[in-house]
Amino acid sequence: MTPQLVVTIGREALIAVLMVASPMLAFALVVGLSIAIFQAVTQINEMTLTFIPKILAVAAALLIFLPWMINQLTDFTRRMFELIPTLVG
């Protein structure tokens, strides 16, 4: 196993993690930003106001994107398993 291969596998793993996490993070970002704007406009400075909508947004993103996320992780895992025979020997 060469160092270049290790770096390539690590890069692919990080890209897979970012791809899988990005829909939930994007939903949380949009909801958090909209609630922050709402709080700034209405001058309501309640810190706990953002938690429940963000949790619901992340849960909704998880339900919407779960099949795609599973497909991405399955493809990555399949590529890693196909790489195992080339590493031996």
Biopython code that builds the backbone (N, CA, C, O; Angstrom):
import numpy as np
from Bio.PDB.StructureBuilder import StructureBuilder

atoms = [
    (1, "MET", "N", (0.854, -1.166, 0.000)),
    (1, "MET", "CA", (0.000, 0.000, 0.000)),
    (1, "MET", "C", (0.902, 1.232, 0.000)),
    (1, "MET", "O", (1.715, 1.432, 0.902)),
    (2, "THR", "N", (0.738, 2.031, -1.014)),
    (2, "THR", "CA", (1.577, 3.219, -1.147)),
    (2, "THR", "C", (0.963, 4.388, -0.384)),
    (2, "THR", "O", (-0.243, 4.411, -0.140)),
    (3, "PRO", "N", (1.789, 5.350, -0.012)),
    (3, "PRO", "CA", (1.233, 6.542, 0.665)),
    (3, "PRO", "C", (0.223, 7.295, -0.195)),
    (3, "PRO", "O", (-0.734, 7.872, 0.320)),
    (4, "GLN", "N", (0.443, 7.284, -1.509)),
    (4, "GLN", "CA", (-0.491, 7.963, -2.400)),
    (4, "GLN", "C", (-1.870, 7.295, -2.368)),
    (4, "GLN", "O", (-2.892, 7.979, -2.426)),
    (5, "LEU", "N", (-1.899, 5.982, -2.277)),
    (5, "LEU", "CA", (-3.164, 5.256, -2.196)),
    (5, "LEU", "C", (-3.884, 5.559, -0.887)),
    (5, "LEU", "O", (-5.106, 5.708, -0.863)),
    (6, "VAL", "N", (-3.127, 5.648, 0.194)),
    (6, "VAL", "CA", (-3.724, 5.979, 1.494)),
    (6, "VAL", "C", (-4.351, 7.365, 1.449)),
    (6, "VAL", "O", (-5.454, 7.573, 1.953)),
    (7, "VAL", "N", (-3.641, 8.313, 0.842)),
    (7, "VAL", "CA", (-4.172, 9.676, 0.724)),
    (7, "VAL", "C", (-5.418, 9.688, -0.153)),
    (7, "VAL", "O", (-6.380, 10.394, 0.149)),
    (8, "THR", "N", (-5.408, 8.920, -1.227)),
    (8, "THR", "CA", (-6.568, 8.849, -2.116)),
    (8, "THR", "C", (-7.785, 8.267, -1.391)),
    (8, "THR", "O", (-8.893, 8.791, -1.511)),
    (9, "ILE", "N", (-7.578, 7.199, -0.650)),
    (9, "ILE", "CA", (-8.673, 6.585, 0.111)),
    (9, "ILE", "C", (-9.192, 7.566, 1.161)),
    (9, "ILE", "O", (-10.402, 7.702, 1.339)),
    (10, "GLY", "N", (-8.291, 8.244, 1.849)),
    (10, "GLY", "CA", (-8.708, 9.230, 2.841)),
    (10, "GLY", "C", (-9.493, 10.369, 2.222)),
    (10, "GLY", "O", (-10.491, 10.818, 2.785)),
    (11, "ARG", "N", (-9.044, 10.843, 1.055)),
    (11, "ARG", "CA", (-9.757, 11.922, 0.361)),
    (11, "ARG", "C", (-11.150, 11.472, -0.053)),
    (11, "ARG", "O", (-12.118, 12.214, 0.108)),
    (12, "GLU", "N", (-11.254, 10.258, -0.586)),
    (12, "GLU", "CA", (-12.565, 9.735, -0.980)),
    (12, "GLU", "C", (-13.487, 9.583, 0.225)),
    (12, "GLU", "O", (-14.687, 9.835, 0.126)),
    (13, "ALA", "N", (-12.932, 9.173, 1.356)),
    (13, "ALA", "CA", (-13.742, 9.025, 2.566)),
    (13, "ALA", "C", (-14.246, 10.384, 3.044)),
    (13, "ALA", "O", (-15.410, 10.516, 3.422)),
    (14, "LEU", "N", (-13.383, 11.383, 3.029)),
    (14, "LEU", "CA", (-13.816, 12.722, 3.447)),
    (14, "LEU", "C", (-14.870, 13.297, 2.506)),
    (14, "LEU", "O", (-15.826, 13.931, 2.953)),
    (15, "ILE", "N", (-14.699, 13.077, 1.219)),
    (15, "ILE", "CA", (-15.691, 13.561, 0.255)),
    (15, "ILE", "C", (-17.021, 12.851, 0.471)),
    (15, "ILE", "O", (-18.078, 13.476, 0.387)),
    (16, "ALA", "N", (-16.978, 11.561, 0.747)),
    (16, "ALA", "CA", (-18.217, 10.813, 0.996)),
    (16, "ALA", "C", (-18.919, 11.341, 2.247)),
    (16, "ALA", "O", (-20.139, 11.499, 2.254)),
    (17, "VAL", "N", (-18.154, 11.613, 3.297)),
    (17, "VAL", "CA", (-18.749, 12.140, 4.532)),
    (17, "VAL", "C", (-19.359, 13.518, 4.289)),
    (17, "VAL", "O", (-20.462, 13.799, 4.757)),
    (18, "LEU", "N", (-18.653, 14.373, 3.563)),
    (18, "LEU", "CA", (-19.187, 15.706, 3.276)),
    (18, "LEU", "C", (-20.436, 15.638, 2.409)),
    (18, "LEU", "O", (-21.385, 16.393, 2.619)),
    (19, "MET", "N", (-20.436, 14.732, 1.434)),
    (19, "MET", "CA", (-21.617, 14.597, 0.573)),
    (19, "MET", "C", (-22.826, 14.113, 1.367)),
    (19, "MET", "O", (-23.943, 14.582, 1.146)),
    (20, "VAL", "N", (-22.610, 13.186, 2.282)),
    (20, "VAL", "CA", (-23.721, 12.629, 3.047)),
    (20, "VAL", "C", (-24.237, 13.637, 4.074)),
    (20, "VAL", "O", (-25.442, 13.716, 4.312)),
    (21, "ALA", "N", (-23.344, 14.400, 4.678)),
    (21, "ALA", "CA", (-23.752, 15.338, 5.730)),
    (21, "ALA", "C", (-24.267, 16.662, 5.189)),
    (21, "ALA", "O", (-24.971, 17.375, 5.903)),
    (22, "SER", "N", (-23.940, 17.012, 3.957)),
    (22, "SER", "CA", (-24.267, 18.342, 3.445)),
    (22, "SER", "C", (-25.762, 18.662, 3.372)),
    (22, "SER", "O", (-26.121, 19.800, 3.673)),
    (23, "PRO", "N", (-26.658, 17.746, 2.996)),
    (23, "PRO", "CA", (-28.081, 18.142, 2.981)),
    (23, "PRO", "C", (-28.604, 18.524, 4.367)),
    (23, "PRO", "O", (-29.345, 19.498, 4.502)),
    (24, "MET", "N", (-28.229, 17.774, 5.381)),
    (24, "MET", "CA", (-28.705, 18.093, 6.735)),
    (24, "MET", "C", (-28.100, 19.402, 7.228)),
    (24, "MET", "O", (-28.784, 20.207, 7.861)),
    (25, "LEU", "N", (-26.829, 19.613, 6.939)),
    (25, "LEU", "CA", (-26.191, 20.862, 7.345)),
    (25, "LEU", "C", (-26.788, 22.059, 6.619)),
    (25, "LEU", "O", (-26.962, 23.126, 7.209)),
    (26, "ALA", "N", (-27.100, 21.882, 5.341)),
    (26, "ALA", "CA", (-27.703, 22.980, 4.576)),
    (26, "ALA", "C", (-29.087, 23.331, 5.116)),
    (26, "ALA", "O", (-29.417, 24.509, 5.252)),
    (27, "PHE", "N", (-29.892, 22.326, 5.424)),
    (27, "PHE", "CA", (-31.212, 22.599, 5.991)),
    (27, "PHE", "C", (-31.091, 23.319, 7.325)),
    (27, "PHE", "O", (-31.820, 24.276, 7.583)),
    (28, "ALA", "N", (-30.173, 22.865, 8.175)),
    (28, "ALA", "CA", (-29.979, 23.505, 9.481)),
    (28, "ALA", "C", (-29.484, 24.936, 9.310)),
    (28, "ALA", "O", (-29.881, 25.823, 10.066)),
    (29, "LEU", "N", (-28.628, 25.166, 8.332)),
    (29, "LEU", "CA", (-28.120, 26.515, 8.078)),
    (29, "LEU", "C", (-29.229, 27.455, 7.635)),
    (29, "LEU", "O", (-29.328, 28.579, 8.127)),
    (30, "VAL", "N", (-30.063, 27.001, 6.708)),
    (30, "VAL", "CA", (-31.147, 27.845, 6.208)),
    (30, "VAL", "C", (-32.144, 28.161, 7.319)),
    (30, "VAL", "O", (-32.569, 29.306, 7.467)),
    (31, "VAL", "N", (-32.515, 27.156, 8.094)),
    (31, "VAL", "CA", (-33.462, 27.379, 9.186)),
    (31, "VAL", "C", (-32.851, 28.282, 10.251)),
    (31, "VAL", "O", (-33.519, 29.189, 10.748)),
    (32, "GLY", "N", (-31.601, 28.047, 10.604)),
    (32, "GLY", "CA", (-30.943, 28.882, 11.603)),
    (32, "GLY", "C", (-30.820, 30.317, 11.160)),
    (32, "GLY", "O", (-31.028, 31.235, 11.953)),
    (33, "LEU", "N", (-30.481, 30.523, 9.893)),
    (33, "LEU", "CA", (-30.363, 31.882, 9.373)),
    (33, "LEU", "C", (-31.711, 32.588, 9.343)),
    (33, "LEU", "O", (-31.804, 33.764, 9.693)),
    (34, "SER", "N", (-32.753, 31.880, 8.929)),
    (34, "SER", "CA", (-34.076, 32.514, 8.887)),
    (34, "SER", "C", (-34.578, 32.837, 10.292)),
    (34, "SER", "O", (-35.215, 33.871, 10.494)),
    (35, "ILE", "N", (-34.304, 31.981, 11.252)),
    (35, "ILE", "CA", (-34.718, 32.265, 12.626)),
    (35, "ILE", "C", (-33.901, 33.420, 13.197)),
    (35, "ILE", "O", (-34.430, 34.242, 13.945)),
    (36, "ALA", "N", (-32.630, 33.488, 12.853)),
    (36, "ALA", "CA", (-31.805, 34.604, 13.316)),
    (36, "ALA", "C", (-32.301, 35.929, 12.750)),
    (36, "ALA", "O", (-32.328, 36.939, 13.453)),
    (37, "ILE", "N", (-32.691, 35.923, 11.483)),
    (37, "ILE", "CA", (-33.251, 37.142, 10.886)),
    (37, "ILE", "C", (-34.567, 37.501, 11.562)),
    (37, "ILE", "O", (-34.817, 38.671, 11.855)),
    (38, "PHE", "N", (-35.408, 36.503, 11.812)),
    (38, "PHE", "CA", (-36.676, 36.744, 12.511)),
    (38, "PHE", "C", (-36.428, 37.328, 13.899)),
    (38, "PHE", "O", (-37.118, 38.260, 14.312)),
    (39, "GLN", "N", (-35.444, 36.786, 14.620)),
    (39, "GLN", "CA", (-35.137, 37.296, 15.954)),
    (39, "GLN", "C", (-34.594, 38.718, 15.889)),
    (39, "GLN", "O", (-34.885, 39.535, 16.762)),
    (40, "ALA", "N", (-33.812, 39.013, 14.864)),
    (40, "ALA", "CA", (-33.273, 40.367, 14.743)),
    (40, "ALA", "C", (-34.366, 41.368, 14.419)),
    (40, "ALA", "O", (-34.346, 42.495, 14.913)),
    (41, "VAL", "N", (-35.316, 40.966, 13.596)),
    (41, "VAL", "CA", (-36.394, 41.874, 13.212)),
    (41, "VAL", "C", (-37.346, 42.105, 14.382)),
    (41, "VAL", "O", (-37.766, 43.237, 14.623)),
    (42, "THR", "N", (-37.687, 41.047, 15.107)),
    (42, "THR", "CA", (-38.658, 41.174, 16.192)),
    (42, "THR", "C", (-38.013, 41.472, 17.535)),
    (42, "THR", "O", (-38.717, 41.721, 18.514)),
    (43, "GLN", "N", (-36.693, 41.453, 17.601)),
    (43, "GLN", "CA", (-35.944, 41.703, 18.828)),
    (43, "GLN", "C", (-36.275, 40.687, 19.927)),
    (43, "GLN", "O", (-36.237, 41.011, 21.114)),
    (44, "ILE", "N", (-36.596, 39.474, 19.522)),
    (44, "ILE", "CA", (-36.792, 38.380, 20.470)),
    (44, "ILE", "C", (-35.440, 37.689, 20.613)),
    (44, "ILE", "O", (-34.935, 37.115, 19.648)),
    (45, "ASN", "N", (-34.859, 37.739, 21.785)),
    (45, "ASN", "CA", (-33.528, 37.174, 21.983)),
    (45, "ASN", "C", (-33.582, 35.908, 22.824)),
    (45, "ASN", "O", (-32.864, 35.783, 23.815)),
    (46, "GLU", "N", (-34.413, 34.995, 22.437)),
    (46, "GLU", "CA", (-34.535, 33.726, 23.149)),
    (46, "GLU", "C", (-33.575, 32.728, 22.515)),
    (46, "GLU", "O", (-33.697, 32.420, 21.329)),
    (47, "MET", "N", (-32.631, 32.226, 23.286)),
    (47, "MET", "CA", (-31.611, 31.326, 22.757)),
    (47, "MET", "C", (-32.177, 29.940, 22.406)),
    (47, "MET", "O", (-31.675, 29.279, 21.497)),
    (48, "THR", "N", (-33.206, 29.509, 23.114)),
    (48, "THR", "CA", (-33.744, 28.168, 22.879)),
    (48, "THR", "C", (-34.707, 28.116, 21.695)),
    (48, "THR", "O", (-35.167, 27.036, 21.326)),
    (49, "LEU", "N", (-35.014, 29.248, 21.101)),
    (49, "LEU", "CA", (-35.965, 29.295, 19.992)),
    (49, "LEU", "C", (-35.436, 28.578, 18.748)),
    (49, "LEU", "O", (-36.228, 28.096, 17.938)),
    (50, "THR", "N", (-34.146, 28.501, 18.586)),
    (50, "THR", "CA", (-33.592, 27.923, 17.358)),
    (50, "THR", "C", (-33.460, 26.404, 17.400)),
    (50, "THR", "O", (-33.350, 25.780, 16.345)),
    (51, "PHE", "N", (-33.467, 25.800, 18.559)),
    (51, "PHE", "CA", (-33.158, 24.371, 18.646)),
    (51, "PHE", "C", (-34.217, 23.480, 18.013)),
    (51, "PHE", "O", (-33.886, 22.631, 17.187)),
    (52, "ILE", "N", (-35.466, 23.651, 18.376)),
    (52, "ILE", "CA", (-36.523, 22.764, 17.868)),
    (52, "ILE", "C", (-36.684, 22.875, 16.354)),
    (52, "ILE", "O", (-36.751, 21.841, 15.690)),
    (53, "PRO", "N", (-36.750, 24.078, 15.773)),
    (53, "PRO", "CA", (-36.845, 24.130, 14.300)),
    (53, "PRO", "C", (-35.645, 23.513, 13.589)),
    (53, "PRO", "O", (-35.804, 22.885, 12.542)),
    (54, "LYS", "N", (-34.449, 23.686, 14.145)),
    (54, "LYS", "CA", (-33.275, 23.082, 13.518)),
    (54, "LYS", "C", (-33.345, 21.560, 13.595)),
    (54, "LYS", "O", (-33.014, 20.871, 12.630)),
    (55, "ILE", "N", (-33.771, 21.042, 14.733)),
    (55, "ILE", "CA", (-33.895, 19.587, 14.874)),
    (55, "ILE", "C", (-34.924, 19.049, 13.890)),
    (55, "ILE", "O", (-34.699, 18.017, 13.258)),
    (56, "LEU", "N", (-36.048, 19.739, 13.757)),
    (56, "LEU", "CA", (-37.065, 19.311, 12.802)),
    (56, "LEU", "C", (-36.564, 19.405, 11.361)),
    (56, "LEU", "O", (-36.868, 18.539, 10.541)),
    (57, "ALA", "N", (-35.798, 20.451, 11.050)),
    (57, "ALA", "CA", (-35.257, 20.602, 9.692)),
    (57, "ALA", "C", (-34.259, 19.493, 9.378)),
    (57, "ALA", "O", (-34.264, 18.951, 8.273)),
    (58, "VAL", "N", (-33.413, 19.156, 10.328)),
    (58, "VAL", "CA", (-32.449, 18.079, 10.109)),
    (58, "VAL", "C", (-33.171, 16.739, 9.963)),
    (58, "VAL", "O", (-32.784, 15.911, 9.138)),
    (59, "ALA", "N", (-34.219, 16.524, 10.764)),
    (59, "ALA", "CA", (-34.987, 15.281, 10.642)),
    (59, "ALA", "C", (-35.688, 15.214, 9.285)),
    (59, "ALA", "O", (-35.746, 14.148, 8.671)),
    (60, "ALA", "N", (-36.220, 16.339, 8.814)),
    (60, "ALA", "CA", (-36.866, 16.362, 7.500)),
    (60, "ALA", "C", (-35.850, 16.095, 6.391)),
    (60, "ALA", "O", (-36.131, 15.346, 5.456)),
    (61, "ALA", "N", (-34.676, 16.704, 6.495)),
    (61, "ALA", "CA", (-33.629, 16.459, 5.493)),
    (61, "ALA", "C", (-33.203, 15.000, 5.511)),
    (61, "ALA", "O", (-32.947, 14.406, 4.464)),
    (62, "LEU", "N", (-33.129, 14.432, 6.697)),
    (62, "LEU", "CA", (-32.755, 13.017, 6.805)),
    (62, "LEU", "C", (-33.797, 12.133, 6.131)),
    (62, "LEU", "O", (-33.445, 11.190, 5.423)),
    (63, "LEU", "N", (-35.068, 12.428, 6.343)),
    (63, "LEU", "CA", (-36.121, 11.634, 5.708)),
    (63, "LEU", "C", (-36.131, 11.805, 4.196)),
    (63, "LEU", "O", (-36.359, 10.845, 3.459)),
    (64, "ILE", "N", (-35.885, 13.020, 3.736)),
    (64, "ILE", "CA", (-35.923, 13.286, 2.297)),
    (64, "ILE", "C", (-34.719, 12.665, 1.588)),
    (64, "ILE", "O", (-34.869, 12.038, 0.539)),
    (65, "PHE", "N", (-33.535, 12.838, 2.158)),
    (65, "PHE", "CA", (-32.307, 12.446, 1.476)),
    (65, "PHE", "C", (-31.762, 11.083, 1.904)),
    (65, "PHE", "O", (-30.696, 10.684, 1.436)),
    (66, "LEU", "N", (-32.455, 10.369, 2.770)),
    (66, "LEU", "CA", (-31.939, 9.094, 3.267)),
    (66, "LEU", "C", (-31.667, 8.075, 2.159)),
    (66, "LEU", "O", (-30.615, 7.437, 2.198)),
    (67, "PRO", "N", (-32.544, 7.884, 1.181)),
    (67, "PRO", "CA", (-32.210, 6.907, 0.121)),
    (67, "PRO", "C", (-30.947, 7.289, -0.650)),
    (67, "PRO", "O", (-30.126, 6.428, -0.968)),
    (68, "TRP", "N", (-30.794, 8.571, -0.947)),
    (68, "TRP", "CA", (-29.610, 9.034, -1.661)),
    (68, "TRP", "C", (-28.354, 8.855, -0.812)),
    (68, "TRP", "O", (-27.305, 8.455, -1.318)),
    (69, "MET", "N", (-28.471, 9.155, 0.483)),
    (69, "MET", "CA", (-27.336, 9.018, 1.381)),
    (69, "MET", "C", (-26.901, 7.553, 1.501)),
    (69, "MET", "O", (-25.707, 7.253, 1.493)),
    (70, "ILE", "N", (-27.860, 6.659, 1.612)),
    (70, "ILE", "CA", (-27.541, 5.234, 1.690)),
    (70, "ILE", "C", (-26.886, 4.767, 0.398)),
    (70, "ILE", "O", (-25.954, 3.963, 0.430)),
    (71, "ASN", "N", (-27.362, 5.261, -0.730)),
    (71, "ASN", "CA", (-26.769, 4.910, -2.016)),
    (71, "ASN", "C", (-25.320, 5.394, -2.096)),
    (71, "ASN", "O", (-24.451, 4.659, -2.565)),
    (72, "GLN", "N", (-25.051, 6.618, -1.645)),
    (72, "GLN", "CA", (-23.685, 7.147, -1.660)),
    (72, "GLN", "C", (-22.762, 6.302, -0.784)),
    (72, "GLN", "O", (-21.656, 5.950, -1.196)),
    (73, "LEU", "N", (-23.218, 5.980, 0.420)),
    (73, "LEU", "CA", (-22.386, 5.194, 1.330)),
    (73, "LEU", "C", (-22.191, 3.765, 0.828)),
    (73, "LEU", "O", (-21.117, 3.189, 1.003)),
    (74, "THR", "N", (-23.212, 3.195, 0.210)),
    (74, "THR", "CA", (-23.094, 1.853, -0.350)),
    (74, "THR", "C", (-22.095, 1.831, -1.502)),
    (74, "THR", "O", (-21.287, 0.909, -1.613)),
    (75, "ASP", "N", (-22.153, 2.855, -2.364)),
    (75, "ASP", "CA", (-21.189, 2.928, -3.468)),
    (75, "ASP", "C", (-19.761, 3.068, -2.949)),
    (75, "ASP", "O", (-18.846, 2.425, -3.463)),
    (76, "PHE", "N", (-19.569, 3.905, -1.934)),
    (76, "PHE", "CA", (-18.237, 4.075, -1.363)),
    (76, "PHE", "C", (-17.740, 2.770, -0.747)),
    (76, "PHE", "O", (-16.589, 2.383, -0.946)),
    (77, "THR", "N", (-18.604, 2.102, -0.007)),
    (77, "THR", "CA", (-18.218, 0.839, 0.620)),
    (77, "THR", "C", (-17.899, -0.220, -0.427)),
    (77, "THR", "O", (-16.948, -0.986, -0.271)),
    (78, "ARG", "N", (-18.684, -0.262, -1.483)),
    (78, "ARG", "CA", (-18.437, -1.225, -2.561)),
    (78, "ARG", "C", (-17.070, -0.957, -3.204)),
    (78, "ARG", "O", (-16.319, -1.895, -3.471)),
    (79, "ARG", "N", (-16.747, 0.319, -3.452)),
    (79, "ARG", "CA", (-15.440, 0.651, -4.025)),
    (79, "ARG", "C", (-14.301, 0.236, -3.089)),
    (79, "ARG", "O", (-13.257, -0.234, -3.543)),
    (80, "MET", "N", (-14.507, 0.411, -1.798)),
    (80, "MET", "CA", (-13.459, 0.032, -0.846)),
    (80, "MET", "C", (-13.270, -1.491, -0.806)),
    (80, "MET", "O", (-12.142, -1.979, -0.733)),
    (81, "PHE", "N", (-14.378, -2.233, -0.854)),
    (81, "PHE", "CA", (-14.275, -3.687, -0.872)),
    (81, "PHE", "C", (-13.644, -4.188, -2.175)),
    (81, "PHE", "O", (-12.907, -5.174, -2.161)),
    (82, "GLU", "N", (-13.923, -3.522, -3.295)),
    (82, "GLU", "CA", (-13.316, -3.915, -4.549)),
    (82, "GLU", "C", (-11.821, -3.599, -4.567)),
    (82, "GLU", "O", (-11.073, -4.197, -5.340)),
    (83, "LEU", "N", (-11.389, -2.687, -3.743)),
    (83, "LEU", "CA", (-9.980, -2.298, -3.673)),
    (83, "LEU", "C", (-9.142, -3.292, -2.843)),
    (83, "LEU", "O", (-7.918, -3.331, -2.974)),
    (84, "ILE", "N", (-9.795, -4.078, -2.006)),
    (84, "ILE", "CA", (-9.067, -4.989, -1.100)),
    (84, "ILE", "C", (-8.172, -5.979, -1.855)),
    (84, "ILE", "O", (-7.023, -6.150, -1.449)),
    (85, "PRO", "N", (-8.626, -6.644, -2.933)),
    (85, "PRO", "CA", (-7.734, -7.597, -3.617)),
    (85, "PRO", "C", (-6.471, -6.952, -4.192)),
    (85, "PRO", "O", (-5.439, -7.614, -4.304)),
    (86, "THR", "N", (-6.540, -5.687, -4.551)),
    (86, "THR", "CA", (-5.357, -5.029, -5.100)),
    (86, "THR", "C", (-4.348, -4.681, -4.009)),
    (86, "THR", "O", (-3.182, -4.423, -4.309)),
    (87, "LEU", "N", (-4.775, -4.671, -2.766)),
    (87, "LEU", "CA", (-3.889, -4.312, -1.671)),
    (87, "LEU", "C", (-3.063, -5.508, -1.184)),
    (87, "LEU", "O", (-1.987, -5.333, -0.613)),
    (88, "VAL", "N", (-3.566, -6.705, -1.410)),
    (88, "VAL", "CA", (-2.875, -7.914, -0.936)),
    (88, "VAL", "C", (-1.845, -8.307, -1.989)),
    (88, "VAL", "O", (-2.169, -8.448, -3.168)),
    (89, "GLY", "N", (-0.622, -8.477, -1.558)),
    (89, "GLY", "CA", (0.399, -8.973, -2.466)),
    (89, "GLY", "C", (1.287, -7.966, -3.028)),
    (89, "GLY", "O", (2.182, -8.296, -3.806)),
]
sb = StructureBuilder()
sb.init_structure("model")
sb.init_model(0)
sb.init_chain("A")
sb.init_seg("    ")
for serial, (resi, resn, name, xyz) in enumerate(atoms, 1):
    if name == "N":
        sb.init_residue(resn, " ", resi, " ")
    sb.init_atom(name, np.array(xyz, "f"), 0.0, 1.0, " ", f" {name:<3s}", serial, name[0])
structure = sb.get_structure()
